[in-house]
Amino acid sequence: MAALLSFSVVTFAEAQPGYDRSRAHAPTRSLPRAHSRIVHNGHTYFYNEGRFYRQSSGLYMSITAPLGAIIPSLPITVKPRQVT
């Protein structure tokens, strides 16, 4: 249940106004300062404000959220909504 819930949260965050999945993100040599390291299904990911990264050839690539990953916090752009 927790894995399913966290996937829903990531999907909800991606659906927020201003999020553009099609926008390309160039590889970067460094991660944002406040990133979190997440190990999921034996793979290491880095997370910051709704974005996941994987390291490849010394660079960090922005990737889609891994299915079932549990995030440490919601992005600051997420606004609470009541579901009835």
Secondary structure, DSSP 4 states (H G I P E B T S, - for coil): -HHHHHHHHHHHHHTSTT--TTS----BSS--TT-EEEEETTEEEEEETTEEEEEETTEEEEEPPPTTPPPSS--TT-------
